[in-house]
Amino acid sequence: MFSNKTSDTPKVSIVVPVYNVEKYLRECLDSLLAQKLKDIEIIVVNDGSTDSSADIAAEYAAHDSRVRLISKENEGYGKTMNCGFSEARGEYVGIVESDDFADPRMFKDMYKFAKKHDLDLVKANYFEHSDAGDVFQEPFAGFAYKTVFDPRVDQRALTVLPIIWSALYRREMIEREGIRFNGTPGASYQDTSFVFQVWASARRAAILPKGYLHYRVDNANSSVKSSAKVFAVCDEYELSREFLAKDPEKQRAFGAIVNLLKLGTYRWNFNRLTDESRRAFAERMREEYLRAREEGTLDRDMFAPADWEMLNLMMDDFDAFMARFESGM
């Protein structure tokens, strides 16, 4: 490693949330220090790790001034990310999870394209990584790559998985719109509302065809493996709803698609629950869709005919719905 100075306003701030990742952290930080874009800051936010993660990060910070270590008590992913975003000084902000790593050209390519086209948001495809190697993932297959679009007009990107770590976000937009993660301690799915807020706020966005980020899928400790706290995802969609309610223009543009996005997420959770908890989750679903119908944001044109029929059965005859879909939606 070598010493590098970063400017007061670096081109990119990279937020790295850390909790007990001593096995992978060096690979992650090495990949960020090897970036072709040198004018960056790497904000490592240690969320009360009990292993050697903080010591590893401190070692890197001591040798390269672009690395900043912030240590705090354990508060969970959302507050950790919000802390990192609050500390960011760059024109754009990126996220790299501490068990993942980035190709050397990731931030140079994404920043260059974002600056050239004055983007609020740029996203890319990625690789799934394990000990067996890399597998290219193309969640944006079928999109017009390298083409600027307005998410208010073309909303297809909102239906793609969040993949918040394969993107650059204009920091001024994040601050102006008050975009933050859900800070509830111990919650899950905290990328759900964040990515929705970003899409609802961006006016100029684009997708790059390459994969740059190597997303680790063989970390047994990753929170994505947990099936607990499924009701946390309901809180995420409520946060999205509240975000839209603050701005009539956003509400008009995105109020209906929230209910479509919600169905896909809720279906996945419903299908993996046991009978008792499945009914409780379905009751929460029913309450939310009844409210959406009352508010006028439940748009029939958003749904496939079979899904529209299913939603109406759930709202109008809940017992019949549970009987028909007792083995899953």
Order of alpha helices (4+ residues) and beta strands (2+ residues): beta-alpha-beta-alpha-beta-alpha-beta-beta-alpha-beta-beta-beta-alpha-alpha-beta-alpha-alpha-alpha-alpha-alpha-alpha
